[in-house]
Amino acid sequence: MTSPRRIIVVGGGITGLATAYSLLKNAVNPIDVVVLESSSRVGGVIRTSPFAGLDAVDEGADAFLSRVPWASALAREVGLETSLTSPRAVGAHVWHNGLQPIPSDLMLGVPANIKALATSNLFTLRGKMRAALEPMLPRTTDTQDCIGYVIRKRFGREVQELLVDPLVGSIYAADTDNFSLESVPQIAALMTQRSMLLAARTTRSKTAPTGPIFESPTGGMESLVTAVAKRIQELGARILPDSTVTDIEKSNDNSYAVHCAKTSHIADAIVLASPARHTAPLLAQLDSFATQQLSQWSHASVVMLTLAVPRSQWKHSLTSAGYLVPKPDQRWVTAVSFGSNKWAHWKTPDDAMIVRASVGRDGVDTQSLTDDTIINLTLADLKHHLDIDVVPKETRITRWPESFPQYRPYHFSRLGDIEASLALAAPHVHLAGASYRGIGIPACVQQAHATARAILQS
Ligand SMILES: Cc1cc2nc3c(=O)[nH]c(=O)nc-3n(C[C@H](O)[C@H](O)[C@H](O)COP(=O)(O)OP(=O)(O)OC[C@H]3O[C@@H](n4cnc5c(N)ncnc54)[C@H](O)[C@@H]3O)c2cc1C
């Protein structure tokens, strides 16, 4: 009889749990899977809790892209198909001298059509004329792996600052003037063509929208995590909360000893699905190059402030899903979601408006601010942006310290070096998760499948 391969997954966020699921679902031979999670709960940065009379209001991620299949497929496989819903198509704004509708025909902020820009109040005449030149410019050859550099070169300052940076920046809490182009494949693909605008137009016409762009379980994003955790336990995995991995040692027989404070586990393969900054010290005895490199990874911190605003204080005209604040206009708030407009099921018993405001981003420290300061700064920003005096009937502050990995220019080149080094120094030890090949939930699930496949094939 073959003894089961012992696989340890470090980190019980969506990446770790989805890896365990993919391993157990696809294994042909017996395997033993243990998920070690440092906190008392699984889910990592995905968290949902009751708020303002609603059972489930997300404190972090509230939707995943459904046009890329991985998260959507996983949700369906673990039994959430009937609970999936999509945001209402109510549009969104950018705040720049007032709320301006986000122009149509964009690919992550990259214009696919100059007409939509021409009629927008977001841009000056000069900015529009500069953007309109893009299809006539020769191919950019002296390119750099930096979104801001490329977009400024192709479309000028205004498209970068008022469209691409707020749209991409809101996903990654990033400053796209210091962010890898390659790590946002939708934009990187456009750069392979002579004109990004024409390439965006072609791509959009080939991928005419079918079905919703985003989905979410009505029980909140944490219900996805809970359902995956339940399924992997049914398939035989053990999830051990309160188990912080402190150290990993290689044994003479090519297995590994994975140490927590009070216990140790033997593994034939390890998936490090913990964020890079947590993973770095775990590799100290295995690969000093990987440790040194991963410890330099940057992460941005944000605070999510959720407010229940009495309907009497809300303007009837504010019917969109919310707005983004471009960097030149930013004070503290970077994005505001009008949750009750966006989600039909976020209807509180007293019809309050649920508002979620993101405070801080890469390069802006928010963690040292007190709760009261965060609330006051946010309310002052809402007054400035929307001209409303909000006295919320309920508030909730969720701090997400160092939760958004920042893919600096040439991220993939550095990651390739780390993985090559690790493959030699510590075979069967894998990196997966938001720190590496995509921060969105679908990208995390995709990495989980790829890692599971690599382990099962080896
Ligand atoms: C505020 C916010 C909003 C977001 N919004 C969206 C959105 O709308 N849509 C979307 O697709 N994505 C969104 N994201 C991104 C997405 O939620 C995350 O990138 C993804 O959930 C990360 O999953 P992960 O498993 O890779 O990492 P994590 O969730 O960070 O999980 C890693 C786990 O490892 C554990 N760990 C760390 N060190 C150790 C150790 N030594 N031993 C054991 N365990 C350890 C941690 O406790 C944690 O549970 C958002 C993120 C945030 C923070």
PDBQT file of the ligand as one rigid body, heavy atoms in Angstrom, charges set to zero:
ROOT
HETATM    1  C1  LIG A 501     -10.000  45.650   2.000  1.00  0.00    +0.000 C 
HETATM    2  C2  LIG A 501      -9.844  44.658   0.889  1.00  0.00    +0.000 A 
HETATM    3  C3  LIG A 501     -10.759  44.640  -0.163  1.00  0.00    +0.000 A 
HETATM    4  C4  LIG A 501     -10.619  43.738  -1.204  1.00  0.00    +0.000 A 
HETATM    5  N1  LIG A 501     -11.564  43.681  -2.200  1.00  0.00    +0.000 NA
HETATM    6  C5  LIG A 501     -11.507  42.703  -3.131  1.00  0.00    +0.000 A 
HETATM    7  C6  LIG A 501     -12.581  42.509  -4.045  1.00  0.00    +0.000 A 
HETATM    8  O1  LIG A 501     -13.601  43.207  -3.989  1.00  0.00    +0.000 OA
HETATM    9  N2  LIG A 501     -12.471  41.516  -4.975  1.00  0.00    +0.000 N 
HETATM   10  C7  LIG A 501     -11.372  40.685  -5.011  1.00  0.00    +0.000 A 
HETATM   11  O2  LIG A 501     -11.327  39.798  -5.878  1.00  0.00    +0.000 OA
HETATM   12  N3  LIG A 501     -10.348  40.831  -4.149  1.00  0.00    +0.000 NA
HETATM   13  C8  LIG A 501     -10.394  41.800  -3.192  1.00  0.00    +0.000 A 
HETATM   14  N4  LIG A 501      -9.386  41.931  -2.281  1.00  0.00    +0.000 N 
HETATM   15  C9  LIG A 501      -8.212  41.053  -2.396  1.00  0.00    +0.000 C 
HETATM   16  C10 LIG A 501      -8.441  39.638  -1.870  1.00  0.00    +0.000 C 
HETATM   17  O3  LIG A 501      -9.419  39.640  -0.852  1.00  0.00    +0.000 OA
HETATM   18  C11 LIG A 501      -7.133  39.085  -1.306  1.00  0.00    +0.000 C 
HETATM   19  O4  LIG A 501      -6.059  39.323  -2.186  1.00  0.00    +0.000 OA
HETATM   20  C12 LIG A 501      -7.206  37.589  -1.068  1.00  0.00    +0.000 C 
HETATM   21  O5  LIG A 501      -8.328  37.289  -0.255  1.00  0.00    +0.000 OA
HETATM   22  C13 LIG A 501      -5.910  37.123  -0.428  1.00  0.00    +0.000 C 
HETATM   23  O6  LIG A 501      -5.997  35.762  -0.111  1.00  0.00    +0.000 OA
HETATM   24  P1  LIG A 501      -4.731  34.927   0.336  1.00  0.00    +0.000 P 
HETATM   25  O7  LIG A 501      -5.218  33.613   0.787  1.00  0.00    +0.000 OA
HETATM   26  O8  LIG A 501      -3.699  34.942  -0.737  1.00  0.00    +0.000 OA
HETATM   27  O9  LIG A 501      -4.086  35.749   1.560  1.00  0.00    +0.000 OA
HETATM   28  P2  LIG A 501      -4.663  36.079   3.000  1.00  0.00    +0.000 P 
HETATM   29  O10 LIG A 501      -6.114  36.296   2.961  1.00  0.00    +0.000 OA
HETATM   30  O11 LIG A 501      -3.798  37.153   3.528  1.00  0.00    +0.000 OA
HETATM   31  O12 LIG A 501      -4.425  34.731   3.816  1.00  0.00    +0.000 OA
HETATM   32  C14 LIG A 501      -3.184  34.351   4.304  1.00  0.00    +0.000 C 
HETATM   33  C15 LIG A 501      -3.379  33.604   5.611  1.00  0.00    +0.000 C 
HETATM   34  O13 LIG A 501      -2.105  33.168   6.082  1.00  0.00    +0.000 OA
HETATM   35  C16 LIG A 501      -2.122  33.217   7.495  1.00  0.00    +0.000 C 
HETATM   36  N5  LIG A 501      -0.733  33.225   7.964  1.00  0.00    +0.000 N 
HETATM   37  C17 LIG A 501       0.188  34.201   7.857  1.00  0.00    +0.000 A 
HETATM   38  N6  LIG A 501       1.356  33.824   8.402  1.00  0.00    +0.000 NA
HETATM   39  C18 LIG A 501       1.179  32.565   8.855  1.00  0.00    +0.000 A 
HETATM   40  C19 LIG A 501       2.011  31.629   9.531  1.00  0.00    +0.000 A 
HETATM   41  N7  LIG A 501       3.280  31.915   9.841  1.00  0.00    +0.000 N 
HETATM   42  N8  LIG A 501       1.493  30.426   9.887  1.00  0.00    +0.000 NA
HETATM   43  C20 LIG A 501       0.211  30.107   9.593  1.00  0.00    +0.000 A 
HETATM   44  N9  LIG A 501      -0.633  30.968   8.950  1.00  0.00    +0.000 NA
HETATM   45  C21 LIG A 501      -0.162  32.167   8.577  1.00  0.00    +0.000 A 
HETATM   46  C22 LIG A 501      -2.889  34.498   7.772  1.00  0.00    +0.000 C 
HETATM   47  O14 LIG A 501      -3.391  34.521   9.104  1.00  0.00    +0.000 OA
HETATM   48  C23 LIG A 501      -3.972  34.459   6.722  1.00  0.00    +0.000 C 
HETATM   49  O15 LIG A 501      -5.143  33.845   7.202  1.00  0.00    +0.000 OA
HETATM   50  C24 LIG A 501      -9.503  42.831  -1.215  1.00  0.00    +0.000 A 
HETATM   51  C25 LIG A 501      -8.582  42.856  -0.172  1.00  0.00    +0.000 A 
HETATM   52  C26 LIG A 501      -8.745  43.742   0.880  1.00  0.00    +0.000 A 
HETATM   53  C27 LIG A 501      -7.747  43.731   2.010  1.00  0.00    +0.000 C 
ENDROOT
TORSDOF 0
